[in-house]
Structures are given as C-alpha cells and as structure tokens.
Amino acid sequence: MPIYQFKNSSDANPVNILFYHVPKNAGITIDQFFKANNFKPFFENESFLPIRELLKVTTSHFDASIYSTFLKADRIYSFAMTRNPVDRFISEYRWSIEKSNISTQVAKRSFDKFVEIKLEIVRKDPSHSGNHFMPQSDFIPKNVTKTFKLEDGLNVALKTVLNDNGFTLNEQLNLPKLNSSKIKKPAISSYTRQLIQDFYKDDYVRFNY
C-alpha cells in the first residue's frame, strides 16, 4: 500500500499517488519505477524490515478493509493493477519454487496439487502467506481512481497515472521485468482452472476476466 509523493522545491503542494498493491501484480516493478523518478515512498516494506517477523502481513499487502480504518483515500489519487486469477496463481507457484522457504516441497508438487492445498488453507485463513492468495477485489476498494489490467501493459498504466497527475512523458517507458520467473508455465487441468474461477469469482466479474 505505498503512497508515493513527489515534491518540487518550487511547489508547495506535493503530488500524492496511492498504489493499491495486489501481490503478484507487478508491485516490485512499480515500486522501483516511482523511486527511480524521485517519488518518496511511505508505508513501504523496507521501513518495517527490523520487525518483519512480528508482522502477519506486510504493509504493502494490506487489504482494503485496513486502509479504510486510517486512510483518507478519497483525498488521494489512487490506482491498482489487476491480473487474470489463473496467471496470478501460476506466478505464485513459480515464486514459491524459486524463492520461498518451502521451495523444495513445492517443487515436488504439480501445480494442480499446489492449488488444491493452498485454497484449502486460504478458506480457513484468508491472510495465509501474507495475503498472497486473497482475492484482488479485497485489496482494491470501490472508490479507487483507476484500475488497469496487467495484460494491457504496465507502460500504459504508468503513463496514464503520471499524465493524470500533471506529468508529461515524451518517450516510451523502458520497464525491466523484476522478480520474473525462469520456470516454464506449468500444466493445468480443467478441474483446477475451475477451482480458481470459483474461488475468485468476484475478481472475474468485477474486473472482467
């Protein structure tokens, strides 16, 4: 849930942009982009690293119900990225094999089995694995300024966000694909695909997938 602020020394009114970060939806790339362009981040993970082991969910993965308790979101320009729920789950599977502390276990499982196990856990504990399996609709409030589909291109989204806030870009953004996986796309059965569609049915309807 970072808020990115750009403050020009000659302008008394800073620009604030709230990014509703959904896990596995290009959050790291977006974070690095804003930092590289002199936006100061607030509520980012780095500032909480010394107490990370005490947090069930990192600040960047807060869901909308938490924002509403302390944030005047209606006063801030906000945006979010959405992603096809199947692709998002596949991304989580690949990351779990490459970078999680249970990578050896996950690597021995098929994607179908991974989905079955994770959905069973998440039904009992929605915040399992730091909210990584929570539906996107739970992260993104109805009053978000704009939502963008990752499938339509991150360049398009970020250029729109900057233009909406008075910044002009005269060249194509060259965004690196950070945290991308080298593991090939796993096979998925029609049964597993249906499991994902049923669990994330609100995402399919609300975000038109």
C-alpha positions as CSV (number, residue, x, y, z in Angstrom):
1,M,0.0,0.0,0.0
2,P,2.7,2.5,-0.7
3,I,1.9,6.2,-1.1
4,Y,4.3,7.8,-3.5
5,Q,4.9,11.6,-3.0
6,F,6.6,13.9,-5.5
7,K,7.5,17.3,-4.0
8,N,9.1,20.0,-6.1
9,S,11.0,22.6,-4.2
10,S,9.2,25.4,-6.0
11,D,5.7,23.9,-5.4
12,A,4.1,24.0,-2.0
13,N,1.6,21.3,-3.0
14,P,3.1,17.8,-3.4
15,V,1.7,15.1,-5.6
16,N,0.5,12.1,-3.8
17,I,-0.3,8.8,-5.5
18,L,-1.7,5.8,-3.7
19,F,-0.9,2.4,-5.2
20,Y,-3.2,-0.5,-4.0
21,H,-0.7,-3.3,-4.3
22,V,-2.1,-6.7,-5.1
23,P,0.6,-9.5,-4.6
24,K,2.0,-10.9,-7.8
25,N,0.7,-8.0,-9.9
26,A,4.0,-6.2,-10.8
27,G,4.3,-4.4,-7.5
28,I,8.1,-4.5,-7.3
29,T,8.5,-3.0,-10.8
30,I,6.0,-0.3,-10.0
31,D,7.8,0.5,-6.7
32,Q,11.2,0.7,-8.4
33,F,9.8,3.0,-11.1
34,F,8.5,5.6,-8.7
35,K,11.6,5.6,-6.6
36,A,13.8,6.0,-9.7
37,N,11.7,9.0,-10.6
38,N,12.2,10.8,-7.3
39,F,9.0,9.9,-5.6
40,K,9.3,9.3,-1.9
41,P,7.5,6.2,-0.7
42,F,5.5,5.9,2.5
43,F,4.3,2.7,4.2
44,E,6.7,0.6,2.2
45,N,8.1,-2.7,3.4
46,E,11.7,-1.6,3.9
47,S,10.9,0.6,6.9
48,F,9.4,-2.3,8.7
49,L,12.1,-4.9,8.0
50,P,13.5,-4.8,11.6
51,I,10.2,-6.1,12.9
52,R,9.1,-8.2,9.8
53,E,9.0,-11.4,11.8
54,L,6.3,-9.8,14.1
55,L,4.0,-8.9,11.2
56,K,1.4,-11.3,9.8
57,V,1.0,-9.2,6.8
58,T,3.5,-6.6,5.4
59,T,2.3,-3.0,5.0
60,S,2.5,-3.2,1.2
61,H,0.0,-6.1,1.2
62,F,-2.7,-4.5,3.4
63,D,-6.2,-5.2,2.1
64,A,-8.9,-2.5,1.6
65,S,-10.5,-3.1,5.0
66,I,-7.3,-1.9,6.7
67,Y,-6.9,1.1,4.6
68,S,-10.4,2.3,5.4
69,T,-9.6,2.5,9.1
70,F,-6.9,5.1,8.9
71,L,-6.6,6.5,5.4
72,K,-8.5,9.4,3.8
73,A,-8.4,7.6,0.5
74,D,-10.9,9.9,-1.1
75,R,-8.4,12.7,-0.9
76,I,-5.7,10.8,-2.8
77,Y,-5.3,9.8,-6.5
78,S,-5.2,6.0,-6.4
79,F,-4.6,3.1,-8.8
80,A,-4.3,-0.6,-8.9
81,M,-3.2,-3.4,-11.3
82,T,-5.3,-6.5,-11.8
83,R,-4.4,-9.8,-13.4
84,N,-6.1,-12.9,-14.6
85,P,-6.5,-15.0,-11.5
86,V,-5.1,-18.1,-13.1
87,D,-2.0,-16.3,-14.2
88,R,-1.6,-14.8,-10.8
89,F,-1.8,-18.2,-9.1
90,I,0.8,-19.6,-11.6
91,S,3.1,-16.6,-10.7
92,E,2.7,-17.5,-7.0
93,Y,3.5,-21.2,-7.8
94,R,6.7,-20.2,-9.7
95,W,7.8,-17.8,-7.0
96,S,7.2,-20.4,-4.3
97,I,9.5,-22.8,-6.1
98,E,12.3,-20.3,-6.7
99,K,12.3,-18.0,-3.6
100,S,10.1,-19.2,-0.8
101,N,11.3,-21.1,2.3
102,I,9.4,-24.2,1.2
103,S,10.7,-24.2,-2.3
104,T,11.9,-27.9,-2.1
105,Q,8.5,-29.1,-1.0
106,V,6.6,-27.0,-3.6
107,A,8.9,-28.2,-6.4
108,K,7.8,-31.7,-5.8
109,R,4.2,-30.9,-6.3
110,S,2.2,-30.3,-9.5
111,F,0.5,-27.0,-10.0
112,D,-2.8,-28.8,-9.6
113,K,-1.8,-30.1,-6.2
114,F,-0.4,-26.7,-5.2
115,V,-3.7,-25.0,-5.9
116,E,-5.7,-27.7,-4.1
117,I,-3.6,-27.3,-0.9
118,K,-3.4,-23.5,-1.0
119,L,-7.1,-23.0,-1.5
120,E,-7.9,-25.4,1.4
121,I,-5.7,-23.3,3.7
122,V,-6.9,-19.9,2.5
123,R,-10.5,-20.9,3.1
124,K,-9.6,-21.2,6.7
125,D,-7.1,-18.4,6.9
126,P,-7.6,-15.7,4.3
127,S,-4.4,-13.9,5.3
128,H,-2.3,-17.0,4.7
129,S,1.2,-16.3,3.3
130,G,0.9,-12.6,3.9
131,N,-2.4,-12.1,1.9
132,H,-0.8,-13.5,-1.3
133,F,-3.8,-15.6,-2.1
134,M,-6.5,-13.1,-1.1
135,P,-8.9,-12.1,-4.0
136,Q,-7.9,-8.9,-5.8
137,S,-11.3,-7.4,-5.1
138,D,-10.5,-7.5,-1.4
139,F,-7.4,-5.3,-2.0
140,I,-9.0,-2.7,-4.3
141,P,-11.8,-0.6,-2.9
142,K,-14.7,0.5,-5.0
143,N,-13.6,4.2,-4.8
144,V,-10.2,3.6,-6.4
145,T,-9.5,6.2,-9.0
146,K,-8.4,3.8,-11.8
147,T,-7.7,0.2,-12.3
148,F,-5.5,-1.3,-15.1
149,K,-5.1,-4.8,-16.4
150,L,-1.6,-6.0,-16.3
151,E,-2.3,-7.8,-19.6
152,D,-2.8,-4.4,-21.3
153,G,0.8,-3.4,-20.4
154,L,2.4,-1.7,-17.4
155,N,3.7,1.1,-19.6
156,V,0.2,2.1,-20.5
157,A,-0.9,2.2,-16.8
158,L,2.1,4.2,-15.5
159,K,2.0,6.7,-18.3
160,T,-1.7,7.3,-17.6
161,V,-1.1,7.6,-13.9
162,L,1.6,10.2,-14.5
163,N,-0.4,12.1,-17.1
164,D,-3.4,12.2,-14.7
165,N,-1.2,13.9,-12.1
166,G,0.3,16.5,-14.4
167,F,3.5,14.8,-15.5
168,T,4.3,14.5,-19.2
169,L,6.3,11.7,-20.8
170,N,7.6,12.2,-24.2
171,E,9.2,8.8,-24.6
172,Q,8.4,5.1,-24.2
173,L,9.0,3.8,-20.7
174,N,11.6,1.1,-20.5
175,L,10.5,-1.0,-17.6
176,P,12.5,-4.1,-16.5
177,K,10.6,-7.2,-15.6
178,L,11.6,-7.6,-12.0
179,N,11.0,-10.7,-10.0
180,S,10.1,-12.6,-13.2
181,S,10.4,-16.4,-13.2
182,K,12.6,-18.6,-15.3
183,I,10.4,-21.6,-14.6
184,K,8.2,-22.7,-17.5
185,K,4.5,-22.4,-17.3
186,P,3.0,-25.4,-15.6
187,A,0.3,-27.7,-16.9
188,I,-3.1,-27.0,-15.5
189,S,-6.2,-29.3,-15.6
190,S,-9.7,-28.1,-16.4
191,Y,-10.7,-29.1,-12.9
192,T,-8.0,-26.8,-11.3
193,R,-8.9,-24.0,-13.6
194,Q,-12.5,-24.3,-12.4
195,L,-11.4,-24.3,-8.8
196,I,-9.6,-21.0,-9.3
197,Q,-12.5,-19.5,-11.2
198,D,-14.9,-20.5,-8.4
199,F,-12.7,-19.2,-5.6
200,Y,-12.0,-15.9,-7.4
201,K,-15.4,-15.4,-8.9
202,D,-15.7,-11.8,-7.7
203,D,-12.5,-10.9,-9.4
204,Y,-13.7,-12.4,-12.7
205,V,-16.9,-10.4,-12.5
206,R,-15.7,-7.1,-11.2
207,F,-12.5,-6.9,-13.3
208,N,-14.0,-8.5,-16.4
209,Y,-11.8,-11.6,-16.8
